[in-house]
Amino acid sequence: MILRRANDRGYADHGWLRSRHTFSFADYFDPDHMGFRSLRVINEDRVRGGAGFGTHPHRNMEIISYVLSGAMAHKDSMGNGAVMHPGDVQRMSAGTGVLHSEFNHSSSEELHFLQIWIEPQQHGIAPSYEQKAFPAQERQGQWRLVVSQEGRDGSVSVNQDVNLYAGLFDAGEQAKSPALRHAWLQMARGEAEVNGQRLSAGDAAAFQPGEPIEVVGIEASEILLFDLA
C-alpha cells in the first residue's frame, strides 16, 4: 500500500474556488503524480455560493462528478440540465467535443465535490451524459458499485475498463474489498483505518493487483475505491 497524504496534494485558491489536486493539474505539476493507470484527475473542489465554472470545452475524456455537500447545477451543449446532490454520480463522456458549465446551485452555501477524469478506452465517440442517485442505505457499511464499463448492477456506465465503488462507514463498521486489479482508494471525508493505517479526508492509497483491502471506520467516513485495468 502506497500512501498519498492530503497535505501533499497540489493546491489552488482562486477566491471563488479552492481546489486540491491529487494528480498533476493546471498549474500544479508533479512528474511523480501524473495519474494512476487510466485515472488522470481527482480534484477536491470547494465552490463558494453563487459561483462556478463557466461554459468551457472538453474532448476525449470521461468526467465523473461526485457531490459531498451542497448542490451542483450542470448544463451542457447536448441539452442536459440537472442539479446534483450528495449521493448522485454524474458521468459525461466528452468524446468528439462538448461544452458544459458547473455552478454552485446555492447563492450562499458552499459546494463541495470531487471531479474525476478517466482517460477513455475509445477516442472520438459521440458525447453522452448520465446521472444516477445512490441512496445512503445502499452504500452504508459496504461497497456499492456506482460506475462500471457496462453499467452493471444499476451503476453509471463509462467508456473505460474501470469499476468505481462508494462506501459509507461509521465508527466500527468494516468491509473487505471485492477482488480488485490495480486499486486506488480515495478518502472523501471522515477517518478510517485501511489495512491498519489511519487515513483522513483527502488521503489516498494505491494497491497492487490482488492486494487485500480492509476498511474499518473510525468516524463517519465516505470513501471511493477504484478498480483499474
C-alpha positions as CSV (number, residue, x, y, z in Angstrom):
1,M,0.0,0.0,0.0
2,I,1.5,3.3,-1.1
3,L,0.0,6.4,0.7
4,R,-0.7,9.8,-0.8
5,R,-1.4,12.2,2.0
6,A,-3.9,15.0,1.7
7,N,-1.4,17.8,2.5
8,D,1.0,16.6,-0.2
9,R,-1.6,17.3,-2.9
10,G,-1.4,20.4,-5.2
11,Y,-3.5,23.4,-4.1
12,A,-5.1,26.3,-5.9
13,D,-7.0,29.2,-4.4
14,H,-9.0,31.3,-6.9
15,G,-11.1,33.0,-4.3
16,W,-14.4,31.6,-5.6
17,L,-12.8,28.1,-5.8
18,R,-10.4,26.3,-3.5
19,S,-9.1,23.1,-5.1
20,R,-6.9,20.2,-4.1
21,H,-5.2,18.2,-6.9
22,T,-4.3,14.5,-6.2
23,F,-2.6,14.4,-9.6
24,S,-0.9,17.0,-11.8
25,F,-3.5,19.5,-13.0
26,A,-3.4,23.0,-14.5
27,D,-0.5,25.0,-12.8
28,Y,0.3,22.1,-10.4
29,F,2.8,19.7,-12.0
30,D,4.4,16.8,-10.2
31,P,6.1,14.2,-12.5
32,D,5.7,11.6,-9.8
33,H,1.9,12.1,-9.7
34,M,0.6,12.2,-13.2
35,G,-2.2,9.8,-12.6
36,F,-2.8,6.1,-11.8
37,R,-3.5,3.7,-14.6
38,S,-6.4,5.3,-16.6
39,L,-7.3,7.6,-13.6
40,R,-6.0,11.0,-14.6
41,V,-7.6,13.6,-12.2
42,I,-9.1,13.7,-8.8
43,N,-9.8,17.3,-7.8
44,E,-11.5,18.1,-4.5
45,D,-13.3,21.4,-5.2
46,R,-15.0,23.8,-2.9
47,V,-17.0,26.4,-4.7
48,R,-18.5,29.4,-2.9
49,G,-22.2,30.3,-3.2
50,G,-23.3,31.8,-6.5
51,A,-20.0,30.9,-8.2
52,G,-18.9,28.2,-10.6
53,F,-17.1,27.1,-13.8
54,G,-18.4,29.0,-16.8
55,T,-19.0,27.3,-20.1
56,H,-15.8,25.5,-21.3
57,P,-14.9,22.7,-23.7
58,H,-13.7,19.1,-23.2
59,R,-12.7,16.4,-25.6
60,N,-11.9,12.7,-25.3
61,M,-12.2,12.4,-21.5
62,E,-14.6,10.6,-19.2
63,I,-15.6,13.1,-16.5
64,I,-17.2,11.9,-13.3
65,S,-18.7,14.3,-10.6
66,Y,-19.4,13.2,-7.1
67,V,-21.0,15.7,-4.7
68,L,-20.1,15.6,-1.0
69,S,-22.2,18.5,0.3
70,G,-24.3,21.3,-1.3
71,A,-25.7,21.1,-4.8
72,M,-24.2,21.5,-8.2
73,A,-26.0,22.8,-11.3
74,H,-24.9,21.2,-14.6
75,K,-25.6,22.4,-18.2
76,D,-24.1,21.2,-21.4
77,S,-24.2,21.6,-25.2
78,M,-26.1,18.3,-25.5
79,G,-29.1,20.0,-23.9
80,N,-28.8,18.4,-20.5
81,G,-29.5,20.4,-17.4
82,A,-29.6,18.9,-13.9
83,V,-28.9,19.6,-10.2
84,M,-26.7,17.1,-8.4
85,H,-26.9,16.4,-4.6
86,P,-24.9,14.2,-2.3
87,G,-25.3,10.6,-3.4
88,D,-25.6,11.5,-7.1
89,V,-23.0,10.3,-9.6
90,Q,-22.7,12.0,-13.0
91,R,-20.7,10.9,-16.0
92,M,-20.1,13.0,-19.0
93,S,-18.2,11.4,-22.0
94,A,-16.7,14.4,-23.8
95,G,-15.8,12.3,-26.9
96,T,-15.6,14.4,-30.1
97,G,-16.3,17.6,-28.1
98,V,-18.7,19.1,-25.6
99,L,-19.3,22.4,-23.9
100,H,-20.5,22.5,-20.3
101,S,-20.8,24.5,-17.1
102,E,-20.9,23.6,-13.4
103,F,-22.2,26.1,-10.8
104,N,-23.0,26.1,-7.2
105,H,-26.8,25.8,-7.1
106,S,-26.9,27.8,-3.9
107,S,-26.2,31.5,-3.6
108,S,-25.0,31.2,0.0
109,E,-23.9,27.6,0.9
110,E,-20.6,26.1,-0.2
111,L,-20.5,23.3,-2.8
112,H,-18.0,20.5,-2.0
113,F,-17.5,17.9,-4.7
114,L,-14.9,15.6,-6.4
115,Q,-14.2,16.0,-10.1
116,I,-12.7,12.8,-11.6
117,W,-11.2,12.4,-15.0
118,I,-10.7,9.0,-16.6
119,E,-8.8,8.5,-19.9
120,P,-11.3,6.9,-22.4
121,Q,-10.8,3.5,-23.9
122,Q,-12.0,4.7,-27.2
123,H,-11.5,8.2,-28.7
124,G,-13.8,10.1,-31.0
125,I,-17.1,8.7,-29.6
126,A,-20.3,10.7,-29.6
127,P,-20.6,12.8,-26.5
128,S,-23.0,11.5,-23.9
129,Y,-24.3,12.1,-20.3
130,E,-25.7,10.1,-17.5
131,Q,-26.6,10.8,-13.9
132,K,-27.9,8.4,-11.2
133,A,-28.7,8.6,-7.4
134,F,-27.3,6.1,-5.0
135,P,-29.1,6.3,-1.6
136,A,-27.0,6.2,1.5
137,Q,-28.5,2.9,2.6
138,E,-27.0,1.2,-0.5
139,R,-23.5,2.5,0.5
140,Q,-23.7,2.2,4.3
141,G,-21.1,-0.2,5.7
142,Q,-20.5,-1.7,2.3
143,W,-19.1,-1.1,-1.2
144,R,-21.7,-0.1,-3.8
145,L,-20.7,-0.2,-7.4
146,V,-21.5,3.3,-8.8
147,V,-19.6,3.3,-12.1
148,S,-18.6,0.5,-14.5
149,Q,-17.9,-0.1,-18.1
150,E,-21.1,-2.0,-18.8
151,G,-23.3,0.0,-16.3
152,R,-24.0,-3.3,-14.5
153,D,-26.0,-3.5,-11.3
154,G,-27.6,-0.2,-11.9
155,S,-24.3,1.7,-12.0
156,V,-23.4,4.6,-14.3
157,S,-21.6,3.4,-17.5
158,V,-18.2,4.7,-18.6
159,N,-16.0,4.4,-21.7
160,Q,-13.1,2.6,-19.9
161,D,-12.4,-0.7,-18.1
162,V,-13.0,0.8,-14.6
163,N,-15.1,-0.1,-11.6
164,L,-15.8,2.6,-9.0
165,Y,-17.2,1.7,-5.7
166,A,-18.5,4.1,-3.0
167,G,-18.9,3.3,0.7
168,L,-20.1,5.0,3.9
169,F,-18.5,3.7,7.1
170,D,-19.5,4.7,10.7
171,A,-17.2,4.0,13.6
172,G,-16.6,0.3,13.9
173,E,-18.2,-0.6,10.5
174,Q,-15.9,-2.6,8.4
175,A,-15.7,-4.1,4.9
176,K,-13.3,-6.0,2.8
177,S,-13.0,-5.1,-0.9
178,P,-14.1,-7.4,-3.8
179,A,-11.3,-8.9,-5.8
180,L,-9.5,-6.0,-7.5
181,R,-6.8,-5.3,-10.1
182,H,-4.9,-2.1,-9.6
183,A,-6.8,-0.2,-6.9
184,W,-6.9,3.4,-5.8
185,L,-8.7,4.3,-2.6
186,Q,-9.7,8.0,-2.0
187,M,-10.9,9.2,1.4
188,A,-13.6,11.7,0.6
189,R,-14.5,12.7,4.2
190,G,-14.1,11.4,7.8
191,E,-11.5,9.0,9.1
192,A,-10.9,5.2,8.7
193,E,-8.3,2.6,9.2
194,V,-7.2,1.0,6.0
195,N,-5.1,-2.1,6.3
196,G,-4.0,-0.9,9.7
197,Q,-3.1,2.7,8.6
198,R,-5.2,5.7,9.7
199,L,-6.4,7.7,6.8
200,S,-8.2,11.0,7.0
201,A,-10.2,13.1,4.5
202,G,-8.2,13.8,1.3
203,D,-5.7,10.9,1.9
204,A,-5.4,8.2,-0.7
205,A,-3.7,4.9,-1.1
206,A,-2.6,2.8,-4.1
207,F,-2.6,-1.0,-4.1
208,Q,-1.1,-3.7,-6.3
209,P,-3.3,-6.3,-8.0
210,G,-4.8,-8.8,-5.6
211,E,-3.7,-6.9,-2.5
212,P,-6.4,-7.3,0.1
213,I,-8.1,-4.1,1.3
214,E,-9.8,-3.9,4.7
215,V,-11.5,-0.7,5.9
216,V,-12.7,0.0,9.4
217,G,-14.5,3.2,10.1
218,I,-13.0,5.5,12.9
219,E,-15.6,8.2,12.4
220,A,-18.3,8.7,9.8
221,S,-16.4,8.5,6.6
222,E,-17.1,8.4,2.8
223,I,-14.7,6.5,0.6
224,L,-14.3,5.9,-3.1
225,L,-12.5,2.8,-4.3
226,F,-11.3,2.5,-8.0
227,D,-10.6,-0.9,-9.6
228,L,-8.5,-0.2,-12.7
229,A,-7.2,-2.4,-15.5
